[in-house]
Amino acid sequence: MKISIITVTLNSATFINHCLESIKKQKYDNIEHIIIDGGSSDDTLSILKSKKNQFSALISEPDNGIYDAMNKGLKIATGDIIGFLNSDDFYATNDVLNSVYKLFKDDPTLDACYSDLVYVNALDTSKIIRYWKSGNFIQGKFSKGWCPPHPTFFVKSSVYKLYGNFDINYKIASDAELMMRFMEVKKIKVKYEPKLWVKFRMGGVSNRSLKNIIIQNGEVLKALKSHGLQFNYIIFFFKKLIIKIKQFIQK
């Protein structure tokens, strides 16, 4: 069973080495690592060229945003299972992909799985800022502000072929829309693994500023409407606030 990991880069020279090493150190070895670069102007490409034995494919060209780049990765991925790892993030242990493999091996009917993630200080990754404990999924949770962390979300390639890739009309929350589409609308079979899989450096696009947080929430609400999923504005924001508070408390 091959697992494809897609990493999108753009001027990622500071942390791309850590990302590459994180995947290289995985105990599971049937891995295809695809890197989609948006035309970096720093040392990203020179670093990648010096590490070309550590990944399977590299495309470097301008794109229409991160989700367009992710779709490029999906088009060339050949794995049975597909996951994404941001260029400045890394796996929490060397056993993550082995755990993913075992979940799909133990249940051939499984379509996707996800786990937990921690936000860490960008320069000192031993400092945990927030603990995103996902919890089990039940129908209707997206309408209450819930969403699993996308870097922990692993999906069968066949699911993408059936239900589509990322909608690039969403600039910040296309990952949330895709997971909502798969889980709430198409009702794929998913499993929550209560383990820490990914360490996420603070400063991602969706949480980089108050403006982006507002845009992200607006896009999630737009997605709920487009899929005909009922929600209440007050409940949505109240539940989401509680989820965020818990992330700080649980660290």
C-alpha positions in Angstrom: 0.0 0.0 0.0 1.6 3.2 -1.2 1.1 6.5 0.7 1.5 9.7 -1.2 2.5 12.8 0.8 2.1 16.1 -1.0 4.0 19.2 0.2 3.4 22.7 -1.2 6.3 25.1 -1.0 6.8 28.8 -1.6 9.9 30.5 -0.2 10.1 27.7 2.4 13.9 27.6 2.8 13.8 28.1 6.5 12.0 24.9 7.4 11.8 22.6 4.3 14.7 20.5 5.6 12.9 19.7 8.7 9.8 18.6 6.7 11.9 16.4 4.4 13.7 14.8 7.4 10.4 14.1 9.1 9.2 12.1 6.2 12.6 10.4 5.6 12.6 9.1 9.2 9.2 7.4 9.0 9.3 3.7 9.7 6.9 3.0 6.9 8.9 3.0 3.7 6.3 2.7 0.8 6.1 6.5 0.5 5.8 8.8 -2.5 6.7 12.4 -1.5 5.6 15.0 -4.1 6.7 18.6 -3.8 4.8 21.3 -5.6 6.7 24.6 -5.5 5.0 27.9 -6.5 8.1 29.4 -8.0 10.2 30.2 -4.9 12.7 33.1 -5.1 14.7 32.1 -2.0 16.9 29.1 -1.5 14.0 26.5 -1.5 14.8 25.1 -4.9 18.5 24.8 -4.3 17.9 23.0 -1.0 15.4 20.7 -2.8 17.8 19.9 -5.6 20.5 19.0 -3.1 18.0 16.6 -1.4 16.5 15.2 -4.6 17.0 11.6 -3.4 14.6 12.3 -0.5 11.4 12.9 -2.6 9.7 11.4 -5.6 8.7 14.4 -7.8 9.2 18.1 -7.9 7.2 20.6 -9.9 8.1 24.3 -9.7 5.9 26.8 -11.5 3.5 29.7 -10.7 0.1 28.6 -9.4 -3.2 30.2 -8.5 -2.8 29.7 -4.7 -2.1 26.8 -2.3 -5.1 24.8 -3.3 -4.3 25.0 -7.0 -0.8 23.7 -6.0 -2.4 20.9 -4.0 -4.6 19.9 -6.9 -1.4 19.6 -9.1 0.0 17.2 -6.5 -3.2 15.2 -6.6 -3.0 14.9 -10.4 0.3 13.1 -10.3 0.0 11.2 -7.1 0.1 7.4 -7.6 -0.5 6.3 -4.0 -3.4 4.3 -2.6 -3.6 6.8 0.3 -3.0 10.5 0.0 -2.0 13.0 2.8 -0.6 16.5 2.9 2.2 17.9 5.0 2.9 21.7 5.0 6.5 22.7 4.2 7.0 24.2 7.6 5.4 21.3 9.6 6.5 17.8 10.6 5.3 14.5 11.9 5.2 14.2 15.7 6.7 10.7 15.7 8.5 8.3 13.3 5.5 6.0 13.4 2.8 8.2 12.0 2.6 6.7 8.5 2.9 3.2 9.9 -0.2 4.0 12.0 -2.0 5.2 8.9 -1.1 2.1 7.0 -2.4 -0.2 9.8 -5.8 1.6 10.0 -6.4 1.0 6.3 -5.0 -2.5 6.4 -7.2 -3.5 9.4 -10.4 -2.1 7.7 -10.4 -2.3 3.9 -13.7 -0.4 3.8 -12.2 2.6 5.5 -12.1 5.7 3.2 -10.2 8.2 5.4 -8.7 8.7 8.9 -7.5 11.7 10.9 -5.9 12.4 14.2 -4.6 15.2 16.5 -2.3 18.1 15.9 -0.4 20.6 18.0 0.5 24.2 17.2 4.1 24.9 18.2 6.3 27.9 18.4 7.9 28.4 15.0 11.5 28.6 16.3 11.2 26.4 19.4 9.0 23.4 18.5 9.2 22.0 22.0 6.8 24.8 23.1 3.2 23.8 22.5 0.8 26.7 22.0 -2.4 24.8 21.3 -3.5 21.2 21.3 -6.0 20.4 18.6 -7.7 17.2 19.9 -10.1 16.3 17.1 -12.4 13.8 18.6 -14.9 11.4 16.9 -16.9 12.7 14.0 -20.7 12.5 13.9 -23.0 14.0 11.2 -23.7 17.7 11.8 -20.4 18.6 13.6 -19.2 20.9 10.8 -22.3 23.0 11.3 -21.2 23.5 14.9 -17.7 24.9 14.0 -15.9 21.5 14.1 -13.3 20.4 11.6 -10.4 17.9 11.7 -6.9 19.2 11.2 -6.2 18.8 7.5 -2.5 17.8 7.8 -3.7 14.7 9.8 -6.3 13.8 7.2 -5.4 10.8 5.0 -7.8 9.7 2.2 -8.0 6.9 -0.3 -7.1 8.2 -3.8 -10.3 6.7 -5.1 -12.3 9.1 -2.9 -10.8 12.1 -4.8 -11.6 10.5 -8.1 -15.2 10.0 -7.0 -15.9 13.3 -5.3 -13.4 15.8 -6.6 -10.4 17.8 -5.5 -9.9 21.2 -3.9 -12.3 24.0 -4.9 -10.0 26.9 -5.7 -12.8 29.4 -5.3 -12.1 29.1 -1.6 -8.8 30.9 -0.9 -8.3 29.9 2.8 -10.8 27.2 3.7 -10.8 24.9 0.7 -9.4 22.1 2.9 -12.3 22.5 5.3 -14.8 22.5 2.4 -13.3 19.4 1.0 -13.4 17.5 4.3 -17.0 18.8 4.8 -17.9 17.5 1.3 -16.4 14.1 1.9 -17.6 13.6 5.4 -20.9 15.4 5.7 -22.2 15.3 2.2 -20.8 12.1 0.6 -20.7 10.4 4.0 -17.4 8.5 3.5 -16.3 6.1 6.2 -13.8 7.8 8.5 -11.9 6.9 11.6 -10.5 9.1 14.3 -7.1 7.9 15.7 -6.6 9.5 19.2 -2.9 10.1 18.7 -0.7 13.1 18.0 0.4 13.0 14.4 1.5 16.5 13.3 3.3 19.4 14.8 2.2 22.6 13.1 4.3 25.8 13.3 2.3 28.9 14.2 1.8 31.4 11.4 -0.1 29.4 8.8 -2.2 31.3 6.2 -5.6 30.7 7.9 -4.4 31.9 11.3 -1.8 34.5 10.4 -4.1 37.6 11.0 -7.5 38.5 12.3 -8.5 39.4 8.7 -7.6 35.8 7.6 -9.5 34.3 10.5 -12.6 36.3 9.5 -12.2 35.3 5.8 -11.8 31.6 6.8 -14.9 31.6 8.9 -16.8 33.3 6.1 -15.7 30.7 3.6 -16.7 27.8 6.0 -20.2 29.3 6.3 -20.3 29.7 2.5 -19.4 26.0 2.2 -22.1 25.0 4.6 -24.7 27.0 2.6 -23.5 25.6 -0.7 -23.8 22.0 0.5 -27.3 22.7 2.0 -26.1 22.0 5.5 -28.2 23.7 8.1 -26.5 25.8 10.8 -27.2 28.6 13.3 -24.8 31.5 13.3 -24.8 31.8 17.1 -24.3 28.1 17.7 -21.6 27.9 15.0 -19.5 30.7 16.5 -20.2 29.8 20.1 -19.2 26.1 19.6 -16.1 27.2 17.6 -15.0 29.5 20.4 -15.4 26.6 22.9 -13.3 24.4 20.7 -10.5 27.0 20.5 -10.5 27.6 24.2 -10.2 23.9 24.8 -7.2 23.8 22.5 -5.3 26.2 24.8 -6.4 24.4 28.0 -5.5 20.9 26.8 -1.9 21.8 25.9 
